[in-house]
Amino acid sequence: MNHVAFIWNIAESLRGPFKPSEYGSVVLPFTVLRRLDAVLADTKSAVLHTAKAIGSMPEMLRTVTLTEASGHEFYNTSPFDLGKLVADPQDLRANFASYLAGFSSNVRDIFDRFEFDKTLNKLAEKNKLFTVTEKFAQADFHPRTVSNIQMGLVFEELIRFANEKSNETAGDHYTPREVIALMVQLLFALDDDALSKSGVVRSIYDPTAGTGGMLSVADEYLRRMNPGIQLSLYGQDYNDASYAICKADMVIKGQEVDNIALGDTLTEDAFDDKHFDYGLSNPPFGVDWKDQRTAVDDEHIKLGFNGRFGPGTPAVSDGAMLFLLHLVSKMRKPEDGGSRVAIVLNGSPLFSGGAGGGESNIRKWLLDNDLIEAIIGLPKDMFYNTGISTYIWILTNRKEGDRKRRVQLIDGREMFIKLRKGLGSKRNELSPRNIEKIVGLYAGFEDAEHSKIFRNDHFLYRTITVERPLKLNWRATPERFDAVFEAKAVQKLSESDAAALRAALDRLGTDTVWKNRTAFHKALKDAAKAEGLTLPAPLLKSVTTELGEQDDTADTCTDGKGNPEPDPSLRDTENVPWDEDVNAYVAREVLPHAPEAWVDHSKTKEGAEIPFTRHFYQYVPPRPLEEIDRDLDAVMDRLRAMLTEVER
C-alpha cells in the first residue's frame, strides 16, 4: 500500500471547503493519530481495565501505572478508537473530543500544537469529519505493518507536500533521506569500533529537528550496528506542526518525552545544561535572524565565550552559522570523551565576510581551535525547495593522529544519479555507491582527486592596508571656487565673511599653482588677512580640501611630526597568506608598482576563508581555432544548402 498516495488522496477530497495550503492541517494530525491508535491497539483493553481499577489515584502514580499497562510512554483511557468513532456518526464530534481527552498529557500536547480542535470543528462544519475519519480508520499503520522508519518517511513526504502547497520559503526545506544517511555515516565512520561494543551509552542532538528525520536515521543506523546500544535522542524545533510530528515519532520509539522541545533554539535553548556525544543539523540557510537579533547580540556581548556566540555573529541576512556555533557549544569536553557534529550549510559560510567580520571571525576561531575536521561538497539540486550548492561540515574536538591541525575537503559535487522525475527542486540524489565512496574518502584521509588535505593555517590570512602619500596641487580657478562655496563649513559663514573669503581667493589669482601645502596655506592666510578675515582650522581645512587636486608631481603632505599623510582615494587592501612575511609580500607585490607605498599596521586584520571550489578547479584549455573554424564552415555550408533548397 502506498500510504503517502492514500493519505494525499484524502487531502485532495477536501478541495473546496479547504484551500490546498490547509491540507496539511488535516492530514498531518490525522496521520499521527492513526499511528498512535494502531500502536496502542494491542494493550488497549489492559489500559482500560487498569484505568477503572486505579480510580482517584494521585496523578503522578496514575501516569506511571497507565504507562506500564500500555507498554509505551503514553496511553489513552478513552474507550474509543477511530473504528469505534466511525461506528457512531451521529455523535462523532463529541466522541472525538472525548477520545482526544483520553490521551496522556504528553500526547495531548502534540494535538494542541496542531490546533487540532479547530481543524475538527471546521471538518464537522463542512460535513467532512466522518468521511476523513472513516478513510483514516481504514489505514493499517500498525508497527507490524509499518516500521518506525517507514512511518518517518510517510511523515516527511506528507510534510513536503504540505510545504509545497503552502509556498514555504526556500530555507525551510526538508532533508532528503539519502543526505541524512550520508551525514549519519560520516558522523560515525571513525567510531565504529567503539560504538559496536556492549553497554555503549550515547546521546544525539538536533537543534533544528523538524519532523525528526535525522534523529530517526541515526537511531536506525546505530541500532542496526549495535542492537544493545543505549541511545538518547534530543531535539528542538520552533514549528508547532514539525515539533508535533517529531515528538510523536520519538514517543513511539520509547524516548523520554521531554527530550523533544518546542521553541526557537537561538533564543530559548531548551537544553542549556546538557552536552551530547553527537550533533546533527540542517538549519534554515539564507533566512535572516532579525527576530532573534536582540537576544543573540545580548548573549554575544554579555556572555562572550561563556555563551554560545563568543567568536562572533554572521550577517543578519543568514543565521545558519549561529546554529553551527550552537552545536559546538553542545560538545562534551575532550576529557569527557569529546563530540562530533555534522551540519548542512550553503556555500556562504565558507567565504562570506571579510577579515574582521563576523563570519570570518567564526571561521578563524574554529580553525584556531582545530574543530573543523572535514567539509564535503554536495551536488546541486539535492533538496526539495532549493537548488543551491550545499556542504556538510564535520566538526569535532577529538581529532586523532594525522587529522590534528588538518582539514579535509571532499568534492562530492559530481557524485549523484538523476531522478527519473524531479520532486520540487530536487533533481539529483545520492546512490548507495555515491555515499559509500564519499564515506570511504573521509575515512581514508588521503590526498586524491576528490579529497584534499590542508593545514588549518592554509585558510588563514591577514588583510593589510596599503597607503600611498597624499600629493596635491592648489589653484584658485573658477571651477574650484564653486566647490569651495558648496562646502558645509563655508556655507555657515555670514554674508560678509563669505564675501571676504571670495575676495581673498580672488587675490590668489588663477595662474599660480602651489605644489606644497605649507606654501599654499601661507598664501591663503595672507590673502585672507588682507581682506580682514581670520581662517579657523575647520574653515582652512575645508578650503584646502576643495581647492586641491591630486598631483603625483607635487610635494608629499605631512603631519605635524613630518610623517607622510595617506591619500584616502589611493588606499588599497591586500590579503597576505598566513605563512608569508608581510614585508616580503609588500616588497614583491606592491612596491614595484608603488615605490612610496607603506603598510598601516594598525589597520591589519586577521581573517579566514575556505575557497572550496578553487581547490578542485581543473583547467580546461579552449578548443583550437582551427577546430572552431572547421565547425563554423560546416554550419555555414548547412545554412547555404538550406537556403538553396528554399529558393527551389
Long-range contacts (C-beta under 8 A, 24 or more apart in sequence): 1-140, 3-139, 3-141, 3-146, 3-150, 3-154, 4-154, 4-157, 4-158, 4-161, 6-139, 7-31, 7-136, 7-139, 7-154, 7-158, 8-158, 8-161, 10-132, 10-135, 10-136, 11-161, 13-128, 13-131, 13-132, 13-135, 14-128, 14-132, 17-122, 17-126, 17-128, 18-122, 18-126, 20-165, 21-165, 21-166, 21-167, 23-161, 23-162, 23-165, 24-158, 24-159, 24-161, 24-162, 24-163, 24-165, 24-166, 24-241, 25-114, 25-115, 25-119, 25-241, 26-119, 26-123, 26-132, 27-158, 27-162, 28-114, 28-155, 28-158, 28-159, 28-162, 28-241, 28-244, 28-245, 29-110, 29-111, 29-114, 29-116, 29-119, 29-244, 30-132, 30-133, 30-136, 31-136, 31-141, 31-154, 31-155, 31-158, 32-110, 32-111, 32-114, 32-244, 32-245, 32-248, 33-82, 33-111, 33-136, 34-82, 34-136, 34-137, 34-139, 34-141, 35-141, 35-146, 35-151, 35-248, 35-252, 36-74, 36-76, 36-103, 36-107, 36-248, 36-252, 37-81, 37-82, 37-141, 38-140, 38-141, 38-142, 38-143, 39-72, 39-142, 39-143, 39-252, 40-70, 40-72, 40-74, 40-75, 40-76, 40-81, 41-81, 41-142, 42-71, 43-69, 43-70, 43-71, 43-72, 44-76, 44-81, 46-70, 47-75, 47-76, 47-77, 48-77, 48-79, 51-77, 63-104, 63-105, 66-104, 67-104, 72-251, 72-252, 72-254, 73-106, 73-251, 73-254, 73-255, 73-256, 73-257, 74-103, 74-104, 74-106, 74-107, 74-251, 74-257, 75-103, 75-104, 76-102, 76-103, 76-104, 76-107, 77-102, 78-102, 78-103, 82-133, 82-136, 82-137, 83-137, 85-133, 85-137, 86-130, 86-133, 86-134, 86-137, 89-130, 92-124, 92-129, 92-130, 92-133, 93-120, 93-121, 93-124, 93-129, 96-120, 96-129, 96-133, 106-247, 106-251, 106-257, 107-248, 107-251, 109-247, 110-244, 110-247, 110-248, 110-251, 111-244, 113-240, 113-241, 113-243, 113-244, 113-262, 114-240, 114-241, 114-244, 115-240, 143-252, 148-216, 148-220, 148-249, 148-252, 148-253, 149-216, 149-217, 149-220, 151-249, 151-252, 152-211, 152-212, 152-213, 152-216, 152-249, 153-177, 155-211, 155-212, 155-245, 155-249, 156-211, 156-213, 159-210, 159-211, 159-241, 159-242, 159-245, 160-384, 160-423, 160-424, 163-384, 163-385, 164-384, 164-385, 164-424, 168-385, 169-284, 169-287, 169-385, 170-286, 170-385, 170-386, 170-388, 170-425, 171-284, 171-285, 171-286, 171-287, 171-386, 172-284, 172-287, 172-385, 173-282, 173-284, 173-383, 173-384, 173-385, 173-386, 174-210, 174-211, 174-213, 174-383, 174-384, 174-385, 175-210, 175-213, 175-214, 175-282, 175-344, 175-383, 176-382, 176-383, 176-384, 176-426, 176-429, 177-213, 177-217, 178-429, 178-430, 178-431, 178-435, 179-282, 179-344, 179-378, 179-382, 179-383, 179-430, 180-213, 180-214, 180-217, 180-280, 181-217, 181-221, 181-430, 181-435, 182-376, 182-392, 182-430, 182-435, 182-438, 182-439, 183-214, 183-280, 183-342, 183-344, 183-392, 184-214, 184-217, 184-218, 184-221, 184-280, 184-342, 185-221, 185-435, 185-439, 186-342, 186-374, 186-376, 186-392, 186-394, 186-438, 186-439, 186-442, 187-218, 187-278, 187-280, 187-340, 187-341, 187-342, 187-394, 188-221, 188-222, 188-225, 188-278, 189-439, 189-442, 189-443, 190-340, 190-443, 191-340, 192-225, 195-222, 195-225, 195-226, 195-229, 196-225, 196-226, 197-226, 198-226, 198-228, 199-228, 199-230, 200-226, 200-228, 200-229, 200-230, 201-229, 201-230, 201-231, 201-232, 202-229, 202-230, 202-231, 202-232, 202-277, 202-278, 203-231, 203-232, 203-233, 203-234, 203-276, 203-277, 203-278, 204-231, 204-232, 204-233, 204-234, 204-276, 204-277, 204-278, 204-279, 204-280, 205-234, 205-235, 205-271, 205-274, 205-276, 205-278, 205-279, 205-280, 205-327, 205-330, 206-234, 206-235, 206-236, 206-279, 206-280, 206-281, 207-235, 207-236, 207-265, 207-279, 207-281, 207-283, 207-323, 207-326, 207-327, 207-330, 208-236, 208-237, 208-265, 208-281, 208-282, 208-283, 208-284, 208-323, 209-235, 209-236, 209-237, 209-242, 209-243, 209-246, 209-260, 210-237, 210-239, 210-242, 210-246, 210-282, 211-242, 211-245, 211-246, 211-249, 212-245, 212-246, 212-249, 212-250, 212-260, 214-280, 214-281, 214-282, 215-246, 215-250, 215-280, 216-249, 216-253, 218-278, 218-280, 219-253, 232-256, 232-259, 233-259, 234-259, 234-260, 234-271, 234-274, 234-276, 235-259, 235-260, 235-261, 236-260, 236-261, 236-262, 236-263, 236-265, 236-270, 236-271, 237-262, 238-262, 238-263, 238-264, 238-265, 264-292, 265-323, 265-326, 266-292, 266-295, 266-296, 266-319, 266-322, 266-323, 266-326, 267-292, 267-295, 267-296, 269-308, 269-326, 271-330, 274-330, 275-330, 275-331, 275-332, 275-333, 275-336, 275-339, 276-330, 276-331, 276-332, 276-339, 277-332, 277-337, 277-339, 277-340, 278-339, 278-340, 278-341, 279-327, 279-330, 279-331, 279-339, 279-340, 279-341, 279-342, 279-343, 280-341, 280-342, 280-343, 281-323, 281-327, 281-341, 281-342, 281-343, 281-344, 282-343, 282-344, 283-319, 283-320, 283-323, 283-324, 283-343, 283-344, 283-345, 284-319, 284-320, 285-318, 285-320, 285-344, 285-345, 285-346, 285-348, 286-317, 286-318, 286-320, 286-346, 286-348, 286-386, 286-388, 287-318, 287-319, 287-320, 288-316, 288-317, 288-318, 288-319, 289-316, 289-318, 289-319, 289-322, 290-316, 292-319, 292-322, 296-322, 310-365, 311-361, 311-362, 311-364, 311-365, 311-366, 312-357, 312-358, 312-359, 312-361, 312-362, 312-365, 313-358, 314-349, 314-352, 314-353, 314-358, 314-359, 314-362, 315-352, 315-353, 315-357, 315-358, 315-359, 318-346, 318-348, 318-352, 320-345, 320-346, 320-348, 320-349, 321-345, 321-349, 321-358, 321-359, 321-362, 324-349, 324-362, 324-393, 324-395, 325-362, 327-395, 328-366, 328-371, 328-395, 331-396, 331-397, 333-397, 334-397, 334-398, 337-398, 338-396, 338-397, 338-398, 339-396, 339-397, 339-398, 340-373, 340-394, 340-395, 340-396, 340-398, 341-394, 341-395, 341-396, 342-392, 342-393, 342-394, 342-395, 343-392, 343-393, 343-395, 344-378, 344-390, 344-391, 344-392, 344-393, 345-390, 345-391, 345-393, 346-388, 346-389, 346-390, 346-391, 347-388, 347-389, 347-390, 347-391, 347-612, 349-393, 350-375, 350-391, 350-609, 350-610, 350-611, 350-612, 351-609, 351-610, 351-611, 354-463, 354-605, 354-607, 355-461, 355-462, 355-463, 355-575, 355-605, 355-606, 355-607, 356-463, 356-605, 356-606, 356-607, 357-607, 360-607, 360-608, 360-609, 363-459, 363-607, 363-608, 363-609, 363-610, 364-460, 364-606, 364-607, 364-608, 366-395, 367-407, 367-456, 367-457, 367-459, 367-460, 367-608, 368-456, 369-397, 370-397, 370-399, 370-404, 370-405, 370-456, 371-395, 371-396, 371-397, 372-407, 372-456, 373-399, 373-403, 373-407, 373-408, 374-407, 374-408, 374-409, 374-410, 374-442, 375-407, 375-408, 375-409, 375-410, 375-610, 375-612, 376-409, 376-410, 376-412, 376-438, 376-442, 377-409, 377-410, 377-411, 377-412, 377-413, 377-612, 377-613, 377-616, 378-412, 378-413, 378-430, 379-412, 379-413, 379-414, 379-415, 379-416, 379-428, 379-430, 380-413, 380-428, 381-422, 381-425, 381-426, 381-427, 381-428, 382-416, 382-426, 382-428, 382-429, 382-430, 383-425, 383-426, 384-423, 384-424, 384-425, 384-426, 385-424, 385-425, 386-425, 387-425, 387-427, 389-413, 391-612, 394-442, 402-445, 403-445, 405-455, 405-456, 406-453, 406-454, 406-455, 406-456, 407-453, 407-454, 407-455, 407-456, 407-458, 407-459, 407-610, 408-442, 408-445, 408-451, 408-452, 408-453, 408-454, 409-451, 409-452, 409-454, 409-610, 409-612, 409-615, 409-616, 410-438, 410-441, 410-442, 410-450, 410-451, 411-449, 411-450, 411-451, 411-452, 411-612, 411-616, 412-437, 412-438, 412-450, 413-616, 415-450, 450-616, 452-615, 452-616, 454-615, 457-578, 457-579, 458-578, 459-608, 459-609, 459-610, 460-578, 460-606, 460-607, 460-608, 461-575, 461-576, 461-577, 461-578, 461-606, 461-607, 461-608, 461-609, 462-575, 462-576, 462-578, 462-582, 462-604, 462-605, 462-606, 462-607, 463-573, 463-574, 463-575, 463-576, 463-604, 463-605, 463-606, 463-607, 464-573, 464-574, 464-576, 464-582, 464-586, 464-599, 464-601, 464-603, 464-604, 465-571, 465-572, 465-573, 465-599, 465-600, 465-603, 465-604, 466-571, 466-572, 466-573, 466-574, 466-586, 466-590, 466-594, 466-597, 466-598, 466-599, 467-566, 467-567, 467-570, 467-571, 467-597, 467-598, 467-599, 467-600, 468-566, 468-567, 468-570, 468-571, 468-594, 468-596, 468-597, 469-556, 469-557, 469-564, 469-565, 469-566, 469-567, 469-596, 470-556, 470-557, 470-564, 470-565, 470-566, 470-567, 471-550, 471-551, 471-552, 471-553, 471-554, 471-555, 471-556, 471-557, 471-567, 472-515, 472-517, 472-548, 472-549, 472-550, 472-551, 472-554, 472-557, 473-513, 473-514, 473-515, 473-548, 473-549, 473-551, 473-553, 473-554, 474-513, 474-514, 474-517, 474-520, 474-544, 474-547, 474-548, 474-549, 475-510, 475-512, 475-513, 475-514, 475-547, 475-549, 476-505, 476-506, 476-508, 476-509, 476-510, 476-512, 476-547, 477-510, 478-510, 480-546, 480-547, 480-549, 481-505, 483-546, 483-547, 484-542, 484-543, 484-546, 484-547, 486-546, 487-542, 487-543, 487-545, 487-546, 488-542, 489-538, 489-539, 489-541, 489-542, 490-539, 490-542, 490-543, 493-539, 497-533, 500-528, 500-531, 500-532, 500-533, 501-528, 501-531, 501-533, 501-543, 503-531, 504-528, 504-530, 504-531, 504-533, 505-543, 505-547, 507-531, 515-551, 515-553, 515-554, 515-555, 516-554, 516-555, 517-544, 517-555, 517-557, 520-544, 520-547, 556-596, 564-596, 564-598, 566-600, 575-607
